[in-house]
Amino acid sequence: MNIMDFNVKKFAADAGTFLSRAVQFTEEKLGQAEKTELDAHLENLLSKAECTKIWTEKIMKQTEVLLQPNPNARIEEFVYEKLDRKAPSRVNNPELLGQYMIDAGTEFGPGTAYGNALIKCGETQKRIGTADRELIQTSALNFLTPLRNFIEGDYKTIAKERKLLQNKRLDLDAAKTRLKKAKAAETRASQLNSAHLEGDNMIWAEEVTKSEQELRITQSEFDRQAEITRLLLEGISSTHAHHLRCLNDFVEAQMTYYAQCYQYMLDLQKQLGSFPSSYHCNNNQTSVVPVPSASSNVIGSSAMTSSGLVMTSPSNLIDLKEGSGSRKARVLYDYDAANSSELSLLADEVITVFSVVGMDSDWLMGERGNQKGRVPITYLELLN
């Protein structure tokens, strides 16, 4: 019975506090009550925490989209994570493409040029798929998990203490309002100064004393909660430092991934560059399919092009590299200059090329009007 009485009293006290806060909040919105403002330092910390939370959520969500573009797969992974179960392993897109290429190459025949190329491309795609899987795992562990821990852990604690600070402020301002009203009533009663109101004067004096005591308590609780909130918010700087380390880990994981992919494709390009560069179509005409290769000095075979110009043979290229003359060359592919010493190229344009003593064997000096710079020989077709 005593426990029940205590619970009823506690419920009534909580309901009274809630009602008092609601009244104070409403009057503040209507401009009918004063509001205690937080100090500028605390306001700045609150703003910094909110900004950190918003951008952390955006970065985290977009990183998830980058690593896993399939929304259904992301939802599935989220469900398994909430159930604390490991998501089933699935074949990713590069691995699936690689398997299709290998199957097609096997069907066409590994002994044929196309079948062999498909198999080699498929094996490379599967290696890229493995690297992609490693990137996702590393990024999730070293980058996404710390960001998620902040959102679901540290920031939730900050939000909880911030809400508690808001309640303490409402209690403080409500106490200020009650004290102000009690003093006003006491002043009016003392001004009447009549005998039959003497009892009212005593009542209002007691009310003022009670309100002053309540104000001191609420002020103390507000100051204590403001200090707790401030200490938590000042930890945001440490959070930024931790997220910076995680960002470095993410960049390193991406660098490793792209370096692996580049090496895989470079090896594949060298393998494909060893295949014959021409094949016979159904109409028995000969088509030229040049394959750029950083390791090849051969620009093209001796065959007629669609424009009627004749491509040079390897011997002509050797003569040009060893001689001092210049030649006309047609550009096979677009090329963007990597630095100021190189010349950007557009496919099918004709430029003048010549050799410079000491230049790397894979490059020639190209000239177009007043523009001059190094050009890769694998992007050129020397013309007679």
N, C-alpha and C positions, 0 to 999 in steps of 0.2 A: 504493500500500500504506500509506504514511504517512497519507494522507487518510482511508483506511478505519479505521486505528487511532484516529485523532483522533475520528472520528464515533462509534466504539464507546465510547470513553472518555467523550465528551460525553453520549451516550445513557445510559451507566451512571450518570454524575454527576446527570443530570436525574432519572433514575428514583429514585436515592437521596434527592434533595431532595424529590421528590413523596411518597415513602414516609414521610419524616420529618415532612412537613406533615400527612399523613393521620393518622399516629399521634398527633401533638400535638393535632389537631382532635378526634379521638375521645376522647382522655383529658380534654380540656376539657369535652366534653359529658357525660362520665361523672363529672365532678368530681374527677378524679384528677391534674389538672395545673393550675398557675397560669396566669392569662391577663393579659397586659398590657392595661390599659384605656387608651383614647384620652382625651386631655384634653377637658374639658367644651366648650370652644369648637369644637373639631373635630367633636365629636359633634353639636352644635347645627347646624353647617354641613351635615353629612351629612343630618340630619333635614330641614332646610330644602330641600335639593336634591331629596330623595326626594318631599317634599310638592309641590314645584313640578312635578316630572315627572308625578306622578299627576293633579293637577288640570289641568295643561296638556293631557294626553291626553284627559281627559273633556270639557273645553271645546272642544277641536279637533274631536272626534268629533261632539258635539252640534251644533256650528256647521255641520258638513257635512250633518247631518240636516236642520237648519233651511233651509239653502240648497238642498238637493237631497233632498226627502223620499223619492224613489224609490230603494230599495236596489239594484235592478239597475243603474240608471244610475250610482250611486256606484261599484259594483264595476267597471263598464265604464271609468269615468274613471280608477280606480286602476290597472287593467291598462294602459291607454294611457300613463299617467304612468310606470309602471315600464319600459315599452317605449320611452320617450322619443319617443312619437308623439302627434300632436295628435288628440284625440277628435273624431269627426264631429259636426257641428252638428245639433241636433235641435230640433223645435218644442216649446216648453214649454206647460204647461197653459193659461195665460191666452191665449196666441197661438192654440192649437187651439180653445178655446172661442170666441174672437173670430171665427175663420174660419167655424166652424159657424153662428154668429149671422148673419154677413154672407151666407153661402150661403142660410140660411133666409129672411132678409129679402128677398133677391133673388128667391127662389122665390115668396114670398107677394106680392111686388110692392112696389117702392120707393115707389109712389104711395099705398099704404095706410098708415094710422097705425101698425099693428103692424109691418109690414115696414120702414118707415122707422126706427122705434124700434130694431128688431133690428140694423139696419145701423149705426146710431150707437153702440149698445152694443158691437157687435162691433169697431168701429174703436177704441173706448176700451180694450177688453180687449187688443187687440193692442199698443196703446201701453204698457199696464201690463206686458205680456209682455216688451217691449223694455227697460223699466225694471228688471224682474226679472233679465233677463240681465246688465244692467250692474251690478246689485248683486252678483250672484254673481262676476263677473269681478273687480270691485274688492275684494271681501271676500277672495277667494282670494289675490289678489296682496299686499294690504296687511295681512291678518290671519292667514289660515291658513298661508301660506308661512313667515312668521317662526316661528310656533309649531312647525311641522313641522321646520324647520331646527334648532330647539333640541333636539327629541326625537331626531332622527336624527343630529345632529352633536355639539353641545356636551355633551349628557347622556351620549352614548355614550363620549365621551372621559373624562368624570367617572367613569362606571361602570368603565371600563378601569383608570384610576389607582386607584380605590377597591379593586378586586380585587387589584391589585398591592400596595397597602398591606396588605391582609389577608394576603397571602402573606409579606410581609416581617415582619409581626407574628408569624406562625406560626414563621418561621425564628428570630426573636429568642427566642421562648418556648422553642423546642426547644433552642436553645443554652443558655439558662438552666437548663433541666432537665438537660442533659448535664453542665454545670459542677457543678451541685448533686450529681449522682450521683458524679462523679469525686472531689469533695471528701469525700463520705461514705465512698467506698471507700479513699481515702488515709488518712482518720482511723482506719478500722478496721485497716488494715494497720500503721499506726504504733503502735497500741495493742497489737498482738500482739508487736511488737518482738523478733522471733526472727531468727536469722542467715539461715536459709534463705528468709525473706520479704523480705530486704533488696532483692533484685532487683525484687520486686513493688512495694516502696515507690518505687523509682526510676521504674518504669513508670507508677504512678498520679500521681507528681509531674509527669511529662511530660504525662500526659493532662490534668491540671489546667491546666498552662500552655497547652496547645493549646486547651482549652475556653475559657479566659479570652481568648485571642487571637480565637477565633471569635466570642465574645460581643461583643467590641469592634467587630468588622467588621459583624456583624448589627445591632447597635445603631446604628451609623453609617448603614447602608443604610435602616433603619427611619425614623430621624429625617429623612433626606433625602427619602424617599418621602412622609412625613407633611407635610413642608413643601410639596412639589409639589402634593399633594392639597388642602391648605389654600388655596393660591393659586388653584387652579381653582375651588374651592367659593366663595371670596369673590367670584367673578365672577357669582354668582347674583343679587346685588343689581343689577348692571348689566343682567342679563337681565330682571328685573322692570321696570326703568325702560324698557327697549326694548319690552317687551310692553305697557306702559301706553300708549306712543305708538301702537302698533299698535291697541290697543283704542279709542283716540280716533278713529283712522281708520275703524274698523269702525262706530262709532256715527255718525260723520259720513256714511258711505255709507248707513246705514239711514235717517238723517234725510232725506237727499236723496231716497231711494227713496219713503218714505212721503209726503213733501211732493209729489212728482210724482204719486203715485197720488191723493192728496187733490185736487189741482188738476184732474186728469183727470176724477174723479168729480163734482167741483163743476161743471165745464163740461158734463158729460153731464146732470147733474140740471137745469141751466138749459135745455138743449135739450129734454129730455123734458117739462119744465114748460110749454113752449109748445104741447104737444099738447093736443087736447080731453080733458077729464077725465071724460067719460062716453061710454059705448058701448051699443049695443043688443044684448041677449042673444037667444038663439034663441026664448025664450018671449015676446019683444016687451015685456018689462018693462025699465024704466030703472034702471040701477045707477049709483051715484055712486062714482067712484074718485078721491078727492082726492090730489093730488101735492104734498108739501111742497116749498116753494121759498123760499129766503131772499130772493129778489128779487120775490116776488109778494105783493100785498096782498089778493088775492081768497081768501076762506076757502072758499067753496063756491058752487054754482049754486042757483037757486030750484027745488028739487025736493023731493018727499016722501021722508023717510027711513023705514027699516023700523019705527021707533018711532012714526011718525005725526007727528013734529015737523017743522016747516018750517025749512029752512036760510035764512040771510039772503042777500040779494043784495049786490053790491059797494056799492050806494048806502047800505044799512043800515050797512055797515062804516065808510064815510066819516062817516056821521052819528054813530056811536059814537066815532070818533077825535076828531071836532071837538066833541062834546058833553061834558057832565059827568055823565051818568047811567051806571048799571051795567046789565049784561045777563047772562043765563045763557048758558053755552056748553058744548057737549059736547066732550070730548077725543077726538081721532081716533087718536092714537098715544101710546105711552109716551114720556116725556121725562125724562131725568135732568138735574137742575139742575147747571150748570157751576160756580156759586159761590153764596154765601149770599144774593145779591140775586135769585136766580131761584127758581121754585117747581117742584118735581118733579111730573110728571103721570102718571096711569094711564089707559089707553085706556078710553073709554066712560063715564068719570065726568063729572059735571056740576059746573061751578064758576061762580063769579061773576067777571065781568071788567069792567074799566072803564079809561078812558084817563086818562093823567097828562100834564099840560102839559110839553112838552120831551122826551118819551120818543120813542125811535126809532120810525119808522113800521112796522117789522116786529114790534113788541112791544106787548103790553097788560099791565096789572097784573091778576094773578089772585088770587082769594081763596077759601080753603077753610077754613071755621071760623075758627080763630085764626091760621091760616097765610096768609101773603101774600108775593107775589113776582112778578117779571116772567115772562111766558110768551110763547112765539112764536106769532104769530097763525096761522101755517100749520099748527099742530097743533090748531086749534080749529074748531068749527062753531057759529056763533052761532044761538041759538034764539029764535023769536018766541013 
